[in-house]
C-alpha cells in the first residue's frame, strides 16, 4: 500500500524517486518543489488536529453515549 501511495505521489509530481544500484536495492524519496508547497497546509491541518483533539474526544464520548441510548 505504501509503495502504491508513493507511486501516486511521484506520478503527480509531489515526490522524486531515486533508485541506487545496490544489494539490497536502495530507494530514496524527496519532496519536489511542488511537493514542498504542501508543507504549510499540512502543518496547518496538524496544528488544527492538535488544537481540536480534546473537542473531538468529547464528541466521540457523546456519540458513544447517544449510540448506547438508542440501541
C-alpha positions as CSV (number, residue, x, y, z in Angstrom):
1,X,0.0,0.0,0.0
2,X,2.8,2.4,0.8
3,X,4.5,1.7,-2.5
4,X,1.3,2.5,-4.3
5,X,0.9,5.8,-2.5
6,X,4.5,6.8,-3.2
7,X,3.9,5.9,-6.9
8,X,0.9,8.2,-7.0
9,X,2.8,11.0,-5.3
10,X,5.6,10.6,-7.8
11,X,3.1,10.4,-10.7
12,X,1.6,13.7,-9.5
13,X,5.0,15.4,-9.3
14,X,5.0,15.7,-5.5
15,X,8.0,13.4,-4.8
16,X,11.1,12.4,-6.7
17,X,12.2,8.8,-6.5
18,X,15.9,7.9,-6.8
19,X,17.0,4.3,-7.2
20,X,20.5,3.3,-6.2
21,X,22.1,0.2,-7.7
22,X,22.9,-1.7,-4.6
23,X,22.2,-5.1,-2.9
24,X,19.7,-4.9,-1.3
25,X,18.0,-2.3,-3.5
26,X,18.0,1.2,-2.1
27,X,15.5,3.9,-3.0
28,X,15.2,7.4,-1.7
29,X,12.3,9.7,-1.9
30,X,12.3,13.5,-1.6
31,X,9.8,16.3,-2.0
32,X,9.8,18.1,-5.3
33,X,9.4,21.9,-5.3
34,X,5.6,21.3,-5.9
35,X,5.5,18.8,-3.0
36,X,7.2,21.4,-0.8
37,X,4.3,23.7,-1.3
38,X,2.2,21.3,0.7
39,X,4.2,21.7,3.9
40,X,2.3,24.8,5.1
41,X,-1.2,23.4,4.5
42,X,-0.3,20.1,6.1
43,X,1.2,21.9,9.1
44,X,-1.9,24.0,9.4
45,X,-4.0,20.8,9.4
46,X,-1.7,19.2,12.0
47,X,-2.0,22.3,14.2
48,X,-5.8,22.2,13.9
49,X,-5.9,18.5,14.8
50,X,-3.7,19.1,17.9
51,X,-5.8,22.1,19.0
52,X,-9.1,20.2,18.4
53,X,-8.3,16.8,19.9
54,X,-10.0,17.5,23.2
55,X,-13.2,18.6,21.5
56,X,-13.1,15.5,19.2
57,X,-12.6,13.2,22.2
58,X,-15.6,14.8,23.9
59,X,-17.6,14.4,20.6
60,X,-16.6,10.7,20.5
61,X,-17.8,10.2,24.0
62,X,-21.1,11.9,23.4
63,X,-21.6,9.9,20.2
64,X,-20.9,6.6,22.0
65,X,-23.2,7.6,24.8
66,X,-26.0,8.5,22.4
67,X,-25.4,5.3,20.4
68,X,-25.9,3.2,23.5
69,X,-29.1,5.0,24.5
70,X,-30.7,4.4,21.1
71,X,-29.6,0.7,20.9
